[in-house]
Amino acid sequence: MDVITHVSDLQAFRDEAKILAKATKTVTGEDGVSEIEVKLIPALNYNDETDELVYGVTKVPVFYSMPESVTLIRTNDDSELSYFEHFHRLGECINGEYVFDSPESQETYERVRGDLTATYTDEEGNEQTYTKTYMIGVFA
């Protein structure tokens, strides 16, 4: 599943992710009786010594509009996003098209993505304007 995501505050997200990386939950063991502790978010890792935080999901480049960001991630299960206060699902990329969960989700994406027109001066000194793509990316 390719999920369009939004981080509402990058530093707050980072702070909460450090805590969630160490969080566990109790599940029933394979024997159906015993209980074992497992990581709450298996793909989220934090190294105290290097201050390195890694959320091991595939993603297209992140688009930043400080302090926020939007990106597209590939995950088997987006239910892990519910553990975050500052990391939200906005929608999905289905068959190469962005499909938003609500008009508000699309507004958030568009606000963070920003103006899609850009102007530059070409090698001949002429001012050129072009429109960037609406989507940050898609997975092949």
N, C-alpha and C positions, 0 to 999 in steps of 0.2 A: 504494500500500500504506500502510495506517495502522498505525503501529508504536507500541506502548506502550513508553516508555523510562524508564530510571532513571539518574540521575547520583548516584554514591556519595559524592562529595566535590566540592562546587561549585568551591572554589578550586583543587584539584588538576586538575579538568576544565578550568578556564579556563587554567591554566598549560600543560597539554599541548595544548590547542586552539590556543594561540598558536604553538606549534612546528609542529603539524600543518598550520596554515594556510599555512605557507611550504614545506612538504614537497612534493617532486616525485617522479615515477616515470618511467622510460623505457618508451616504447611504440613499436611499429613504426609508421612513417609510412604515409600513404595509398598510397604507391607500393609498399608491401610489402617494402621493402628498408631504407630509412633509418630511423634511430631518432630520436625527439624526446622532449623533456622536457615533461611536463604536470603540472598540480597533482594531488597525491594525492587531495584532497577538493575538487573544484571549487566546491562551495557554501559552503565555509568560508573566511572572510576576516578578516584582522586588520590594523588600522591602528596602527602604532607610535606615531604622533604623538598620536592621540586616545585610545589604549588601547581602541579599540572592536573588539569581537569579534562577528561576525555569522555564524551558521550559517543560510544561506538556505533553510530548509525551512519549510513551513507547520506551525503547531502550535496546539493549543488552549492556554488559559492553563496555566502551569506551577504545580504544587502543591509548595510548599516545606515541608520539615521539616528545618531546618538540621542538618547541612551537606548534606543530600540533597535530591533533587527527583524527581518523576515527572511525565511529560507524555505526550501523544499527538502524534506527528509524522506528516506525510504526506510520503512519499519514493518515488521510483521504484525505489530500490535501497538496501536497508538494509545491504549488505555493508560500507559505509564505517564503520559502527559498530565493526567489528572492529579498526580502527586505534586506538581509544581504550581506555585502561585503566580510565577512570572513567565511561564512558558505555555503558550496556548495553541490549540489547533484552530486554523481559520477555514480549512477546507481540504480538498484533495485534488490532485492532478489525475484526471481520468482520460485515457486515450489521448494524451497530449494537450488536454484543455484544463484550465483551472476552474474548478467548481467550488464555490464558496458555500459555507454552512449557512450564512445569513447575509443580508445586506450590510449589517454592521461589520461582519468579518471582512467583507470586500472593501468597505470604507477604511478599515484599519490597514489592510494591505496597501491600498492605494495611497494613504497618507504617509506611511513609512516608505514606500517605494518612491514616492515623490514625483516631480515633474519629469515626464518622459521625453521632453524635447531638449535638445542640446545644440549649441551653436559653436562653431569653430571656424578658424581662418585657414583656408587651404594654402597649398604651396604657391599659388598665384596671387595670394593676398585677398581673395574673395571670401566673404563671410558665407558659410554654409550652415543650414539648419537640418537636422535629421531627428527622427523619432526613434527612441530606443524601444526595444520589445517590451511588451506588458509583462511577460512572464520572466522570472529570474532564470528559469531553466526547466528542463524536463529530463527524465531518465530514459535512456534508449531501451 
